[in-house]
Amino acid sequence: MLFAAILIGVAVSMARSVGVIAALILLPAAVLRQRSRGRCYLAAASYYVGALWPLAVGAKNFFGPDVSVVVAVAFWGVSAPLLALPFASLWTARTQQLLWRAPLALLIGIVPPLGLIGFASPLTAAGFLFPAWSWAGLILSLAGCGLVAAYPRYGILSVAALALAANLLYPGDCQPPHDWQGVDTHFGAISHGAVNPLREYFAAQKIQSQALASPAKVIVFPESVVPRWTTATDLFWKPAIDSLRENGKVVLIGALIPQSLPIQAGEFRAAADLLRSTHAAWSVPQDSVPYYYCNAAIIRGARSGMFLQRVPVPISVWKPLARGGAPLNLAGPSVVELAGQRAAILICYEQVIPWTVLTAALARPTLFVGMSNDYWASGTTIPQWQALCLRAWSRLFHLPYLLATNT
């Protein structure tokens, strides 16, 4: 049983077919109809262990050389048991009650705090089962999970019939606006590791030339392709920004924005001690200073502004148990208005957790925009899963989407 659950998770993580994702609607039934609460928990945890295996590889790369393999594997090992908890807590021997317990278990897994690590949610199936049915499709997916769990035969037949009707009526995927363009880049680890001004300069030149040459009105570049956006960066970009403005064009550029460090009383005393000793000042290791920043989409050209990532990657980017990193911004805006569109911007990690997508959908967007920096995920299926998730949600709400990725 456990081995089968792990294999199902691995199959989902490596999925290229929409059919595999659509079949996720059967997962709550397979987990909740186990003979005991303990077996239910083990089945759910085994599924997530299999589905989240790319985290063990990708997390190590993303966390950087200062983080041990143990931490990366722990991130994977902790996420799976936590995501299994709603199923175990709502398990019951009274199968009729699974009509409401199965949907509730899914909802608990997508709402914060668990929703902040809500990877591989079975609700992703909604976009391939009920395309263009919007919130009704999501509600039907929740109800379908409960029906399949409580009454498998009737539930599977009912969901299959409705899904067939929905797909037969589906008019097809929406195409992105002709005046919007997503640009993929190949800058590698430009925003991580040692500072390399020459490489950053050439990358900036490349971005500017592509933006100026593009016939599109809005040009989207990937996440964090500019490692540090400051007032000096704006000055460096001024000629290109002026040209874009004159041509009525706008660029969205993924960038990291350094933030001032919060200084506390103890740090004032430490700074004074350092100033008294030149030798001590020179001996302070740079890595001891925590780095605070925001992961953002910089908007320049005919419009100027900034769009902050709402949910950074836990542990590596958002560090609730350590200093430094990027802040959690759950209450931040999810949509920006540009060139006649209401664009829901999903920065990398936000594409794979339902919470950010669904809260963005509440703001009535007309377009999903994905910005990713996936150089760190080489050798994993994470980029593939990101693209599948974005496509699934765009189908559910029948909205076009753009995806700009750096590798």
C-alpha positions in Angstrom: 0.0 0.0 0.0 2.7 2.4 1.0 4.8 1.5 -2.1 1.8 2.1 -4.3 1.1 5.5 -2.8 4.8 6.5 -3.3 4.6 5.4 -7.0 1.4 7.5 -7.5 3.2 10.5 -6.0 6.2 10.0 -8.3 3.9 9.6 -11.3 2.3 12.9 -10.5 5.6 14.7 -10.0 6.8 13.4 -13.4 3.4 13.9 -15.2 3.4 15.2 -18.7 -0.1 14.0 -19.5 -3.2 15.9 -18.3 -4.8 12.6 -17.6 -2.5 11.8 -14.8 -3.3 15.1 -13.1 -7.0 14.7 -13.7 -6.8 11.3 -11.9 -5.7 13.1 -8.7 -9.4 13.5 -7.9 -9.4 9.8 -6.9 -6.6 10.3 -4.3 -8.7 11.4 -1.3 -10.8 8.3 -1.7 -7.7 6.0 -1.9 -6.3 7.6 1.3 -9.4 8.0 3.4 -10.8 4.6 2.8 -7.9 2.9 4.5 -8.8 0.5 7.4 -7.4 2.7 10.1 -6.4 6.3 10.9 -2.7 5.2 11.0 -2.9 3.5 7.6 -4.6 6.6 6.2 -1.9 8.8 7.5 0.9 6.6 6.1 -0.9 6.4 2.7 -1.2 10.2 2.5 2.3 10.8 3.7 3.7 8.2 1.2 1.9 10.0 -1.7 3.5 13.3 -0.7 6.9 11.7 -0.3 6.6 10.5 -3.8 5.2 13.7 -5.2 7.6 16.0 -3.5 10.9 14.2 -4.3 12.1 17.0 -6.6 12.3 19.2 -3.5 15.1 17.1 -2.1 17.2 17.8 -5.2 16.0 21.2 -6.1 15.9 22.6 -2.6 19.6 21.8 -2.1 20.5 23.6 -5.3 18.3 26.6 -4.4 19.4 26.9 -0.8 23.0 27.3 -2.0 26.3 25.9 -0.9 26.0 27.0 2.8 23.0 24.7 3.4 23.7 21.1 4.1 22.1 18.2 2.2 20.4 17.3 5.6 18.5 20.6 5.6 17.3 20.1 2.0 16.2 16.6 2.7 14.5 17.7 6.0 12.5 20.3 4.1 11.2 17.5 1.9 10.8 15.1 4.8 8.8 17.6 7.0 6.5 18.8 4.2 5.1 15.4 3.4 4.0 14.4 6.9 2.5 17.9 7.5 0.4 17.8 4.3 -0.9 14.3 5.3 -2.2 15.5 8.6 -5.6 16.8 7.4 -6.4 13.4 5.9 -5.5 11.5 9.1 -7.4 14.0 11.3 -10.6 13.6 9.2 -10.4 9.9 8.7 -13.5 8.0 9.8 -14.8 4.4 9.6 -18.2 5.9 8.6 -17.7 6.1 4.9 -20.9 8.2 4.3 -19.3 11.1 6.3 -16.5 11.2 3.7 -18.9 13.2 1.6 -17.9 16.3 3.6 -14.7 15.1 5.2 -12.8 14.6 2.0 -13.5 18.1 0.7 -12.6 19.6 4.1 -9.3 17.7 4.1 -8.4 19.2 0.7 -9.4 22.7 1.8 -7.3 22.6 4.9 -4.4 21.6 2.7 -4.6 24.7 0.6 -5.4 27.4 3.2 -2.5 28.8 5.2 -0.6 27.8 7.2 -0.5 24.4 5.4 -1.4 26.1 2.2 2.1 27.8 2.2 3.5 24.4 1.4 0.5 23.1 -0.4 2.3 21.3 -3.2 0.8 18.6 -5.4 -2.8 19.3 -4.3 -5.4 17.0 -5.9 -7.4 20.1 -6.6 -5.1 20.9 -9.5 -7.2 18.3 -11.3 -10.1 20.8 -11.5 -8.6 22.6 -14.5 -8.4 19.4 -16.6 -11.7 18.0 -15.4 -14.0 21.0 -15.6 -12.2 23.6 -17.9 -13.9 27.0 -18.2 -16.3 26.2 -15.4 -14.4 28.5 -13.1 -15.5 28.4 -9.4 -18.3 26.0 -10.2 -15.6 23.6 -11.5 -13.6 24.0 -8.3 -16.7 23.3 -6.2 -17.6 20.3 -8.3 -14.1 18.9 -7.9 -14.4 19.2 -4.1 -17.8 17.6 -4.1 -16.6 15.0 -6.6 -13.8 14.0 -4.2 -16.3 13.5 -1.4 -18.7 11.5 -3.6 -16.0 9.2 -4.9 -14.7 8.7 -1.3 -18.2 7.9 0.1 -19.7 6.1 -2.9 -16.9 5.1 -5.3 -19.0 3.5 -8.0 -21.6 6.3 -8.3 -19.0 9.0 -7.7 -16.6 7.9 -10.4 -19.4 7.5 -12.9 -20.9 10.9 -12.0 -17.5 12.8 -12.1 -16.5 11.1 -15.4 -19.8 12.0 -17.0 -19.6 15.7 -15.9 -15.9 15.9 -16.9 -16.6 14.5 -20.3 -19.4 17.0 -20.9 -17.2 19.8 -19.7 -14.3 18.9 -22.0 -16.6 18.4 -25.0 -18.1 21.9 -24.4 -14.6 23.4 -23.8 -13.9 26.0 -26.5 -10.1 25.6 -26.2 -7.3 27.3 -24.4 -7.2 31.1 -24.5 -4.3 32.6 -26.4 -2.4 35.4 -24.7 -2.9 39.0 -25.9 -1.0 39.7 -29.1 0.6 42.7 -27.5 2.0 40.8 -24.5 5.2 38.7 -24.8 7.0 36.4 -22.3 10.7 36.1 -22.9 12.8 33.1 -21.7 16.4 33.7 -20.7 19.5 31.6 -20.1 21.5 33.5 -17.5 22.0 30.6 -15.2 22.6 31.4 -11.5 22.7 35.1 -12.0 20.9 36.0 -8.8 22.6 33.5 -6.5 26.2 32.9 -5.4 29.0 35.3 -5.7 28.5 38.8 -7.1 29.6 39.0 -10.8 29.2 42.6 -12.0 30.3 41.8 -15.5 27.8 39.0 -16.0 25.1 41.2 -14.5 26.0 44.0 -16.9 25.8 41.8 -20.0 22.5 40.3 -18.8 21.1 43.8 -18.3 22.2 44.8 -21.8 20.6 41.6 -23.2 17.3 42.3 -21.5 17.3 46.0 -22.7 18.0 45.1 -26.3 15.3 42.4 -26.3 12.7 44.7 -24.8 13.5 47.5 -27.2 13.4 45.2 -30.2 10.2 43.5 -29.2 7.0 44.4 -31.1 4.9 43.8 -28.0 3.5 46.5 -25.8 4.2 44.5 -22.6 7.3 42.4 -22.3 7.7 40.0 -19.4 11.1 38.7 -18.2 11.8 35.9 -15.7 12.1 36.1 -11.9 15.3 37.7 -10.4 17.2 38.2 -13.6 18.3 41.5 -12.1 20.0 40.4 -8.8 19.9 43.9 -7.2 17.5 46.7 -8.2 18.4 50.0 -6.6 18.2 53.7 -7.4 21.6 53.2 -9.2 20.0 50.5 -11.3 17.2 52.9 -12.3 19.9 55.4 -13.4 21.7 52.8 -15.4 18.5 51.7 -17.1 17.3 55.3 -17.7 18.1 55.5 -21.5 16.3 52.2 -22.2 13.4 53.1 -19.9 13.0 56.5 -21.7 13.0 54.7 -25.1 10.4 52.3 -23.9 8.2 55.1 -22.5 8.4 57.0 -25.9 7.2 53.9 -27.7 4.4 53.2 -25.2 5.9 50.0 -24.0 6.2 48.4 -20.6 8.6 45.8 -19.2 8.1 43.5 -16.2 11.5 42.4 -14.9 12.1 39.9 -12.1 14.5 41.5 -9.6 15.6 41.3 -6.0 15.3 44.6 -4.1 17.8 45.0 -1.2 16.1 46.2 2.0 17.7 48.1 4.9 18.5 45.9 7.9 16.5 46.3 11.1 19.1 47.4 13.7 18.5 46.5 17.3 20.2 47.8 20.5 22.7 45.0 20.7 23.7 45.6 17.2 24.5 49.2 17.9 26.9 48.1 20.7 28.5 45.6 18.4 28.9 48.3 15.7 30.6 50.6 18.2 33.0 47.9 19.2 33.9 47.3 15.6 34.6 51.0 15.0 37.1 51.0 17.9 39.1 48.3 16.2 40.1 48.5 12.6 41.5 45.0 12.7 38.3 43.7 14.1 36.3 45.4 11.4 38.4 43.8 8.7 38.0 40.4 10.3 34.2 40.3 10.3 33.0 37.7 7.8 30.6 39.0 5.2 28.3 36.0 5.6 27.6 36.9 9.2 25.4 39.8 8.0 21.8 38.7 7.2 20.6 39.9 3.8 17.1 41.2 3.6 15.4 41.7 0.2 12.1 41.6 -1.7 11.5 39.3 -4.6 9.6 41.5 -7.1 8.5 42.3 -10.6 9.8 45.7 -11.5 7.5 47.7 -13.9 9.2 50.3 -16.1 8.5 52.2 -19.3 5.1 53.7 -20.0 4.2 52.6 -16.5 6.3 52.5 -13.4 5.8 50.5 -10.3 6.7 47.3 -8.4 4.8 44.1 -7.7 6.0 42.1 -4.6 5.9 38.3 -4.4 3.3 37.3 -1.9 4.6 33.8 -0.9 8.3 33.3 -1.2 9.7 29.8 -1.0 9.6 28.8 2.8 13.0 28.3 4.5 15.2 29.3 1.5 13.7 32.7 0.7 11.1 33.4 3.4 13.0 32.4 6.6 10.5 32.3 9.5 13.0 30.8 11.9 16.1 32.8 10.8 17.2 36.3 10.0 17.4 37.6 6.4 15.6 36.6 3.3 12.3 37.9 1.8 9.2 38.7 3.8 5.9 36.9 3.6 3.3 39.2 1.9 0.0 37.4 2.1 -2.1 40.5 2.2 -0.4 42.1 -0.8 -2.1 42.7 -4.1 -2.4 39.8 -6.5 -3.3 41.7 -9.7 -1.7 44.6 -11.6 -3.5 46.6 -14.4 -1.3 47.0 -17.5 -2.2 47.7 -21.1 -5.9 47.1 -20.7 -5.3 43.8 -18.8 -5.7 42.7 -15.2 -2.6 40.5 -14.9 -2.4 38.1 -12.0 1.4 37.8 -11.5 2.6 34.5 -10.0 6.3 34.5 -9.2 7.9 31.0 -9.4 6.8 29.1 -6.3 3.4 30.8 -6.3 2.5 28.8 -9.4 2.5 25.4 -7.6 0.4 26.3 -4.5 -3.3 26.7 -5.0 -3.7 29.5 -2.4 -1.9 32.1 -4.4 -3.7 31.2 -7.6 -7.2 31.1 -6.1 -6.8 34.3 -4.2 -5.6 35.9 -7.4 -8.6 34.6 -9.3 -10.8 36.3 -6.7 -9.5 39.7 -8.0 -11.0 38.9 -11.5 -7.9 38.9 -13.6 -7.9 38.7 -17.4 -4.5 37.1 -17.7 -2.1 34.9 -15.6 1.6 35.8 -15.8 4.2 33.3 -14.6 7.7 34.5 -13.8 10.2 31.7 -12.9 13.9 31.3 -12.3 14.4 27.5 -12.7 18.2 27.2 -13.2 18.4 25.6 -9.8 15.8 22.9 -10.7 17.9 21.3 -13.4 17.6 17.5 -13.2 14.1 17.7 -11.6 10.6 17.9 -12.9 9.8 21.1 -11.0 9.7 23.4 -14.2 7.4 20.8 -15.8 5.1 20.8 -12.8 5.0 24.6 -12.7 3.9 24.8 -16.3 1.3 22.1 -15.8 -0.2 23.9 -12.8 -0.3 27.2 -14.5 -2.0 25.6 -17.5 -4.5 23.8 -15.3 -5.6 26.9 -13.5 -5.8 28.9 -16.7 -8.1 26.3 -18.2 -10.3 26.2 -15.1 -10.9 30.0 -15.2 -10.6 30.1 -19.0 -7.9 32.7 -19.0 -4.8 33.1 -21.1 -1.4 32.8 -19.5 2.2 33.8 -20.2 5.3 32.1 -18.7 8.8 33.6 -18.7 11.5 31.3 -17.4 15.3 31.7 -16.7 17.4 28.6 -17.0 
